[in-house]
Amino acid sequence: MNVLPAKIDGSSVDLDGQKVNLSFAPKFSAGAKTELGIRPEFVRLGREGMPVTISKVEDIGRQKIVRATFANRPIAIVVHEDGEIPAGTEDHFRFRSHQYLRR
């Protein structure tokens, strides 16, 4: 599980300056510690989204586990065996918040 510190502002989440819109406005106490958990299989690599630095790719058969960093924090991304892993200095990740973030 990728766990990232988050700041909730109404119906959006701030992940180190990157905004993610939610389909609802969670209610938290002011100043409450908030973290966002994202399963590695729900993360997608691409040319758009939040910037990551890929450090390693582990081929485990039907899938690849991409080890990367976002905002100086490690994240894992699961890619299907035939999935594209962008080559370049500006890799990005995204996830579908409206499907995976729920009340």
Secondary structure in CASP SS format (residue, H / E / C, confidence):
PFRMAT SS
TARGET T0000
AUTHOR 0000-0000-0000
METHOD secondary structure of the structure
MODEL  1
M C 1.00
N E 1.00
V E 1.00
L E 1.00
P E 1.00
A C 1.00
K E 1.00
I E 1.00
D E 1.00
G C 1.00
S C 1.00
S E 1.00
V E 1.00
D E 1.00
L E 1.00
D C 1.00
G C 1.00
Q E 1.00
K E 1.00
V E 1.00
N E 1.00
L C 1.00
S C 1.00
F C 1.00
A C 1.00
P C 1.00
K C 1.00
F C 1.00
S C 1.00
A C 1.00
G C 1.00
A C 1.00
K C 1.00
T C 1.00
E E 1.00
L E 1.00
G E 1.00
I E 1.00
R C 1.00
P H 1.00
E H 1.00
F H 1.00
V E 1.00
R E 1.00
L E 1.00
G E 1.00
R C 1.00
E C 1.00
G C 1.00
M E 1.00
P E 1.00
V E 1.00
T E 1.00
I E 1.00
S E 1.00
K E 1.00
V E 1.00
E E 1.00
D E 1.00
I C 1.00
G C 1.00
R C 1.00
Q E 1.00
K E 1.00
I E 1.00
V E 1.00
R E 1.00
A E 1.00
T E 1.00
F E 1.00
A C 1.00
N C 1.00
R E 1.00
P E 1.00
I E 1.00
A E 1.00
I E 1.00
V E 1.00
V E 1.00
H E 1.00
E C 1.00
D C 1.00
G C 1.00
E C 1.00
I C 1.00
P C 1.00
A C 1.00
G C 1.00
T C 1.00
E C 1.00
D E 1.00
H E 1.00
F E 1.00
R E 1.00
F E 1.00
R C 1.00
S H 1.00
H H 1.00
Q H 1.00
Y H 1.00
L C 1.00
R C 1.00
R C 1.00
END
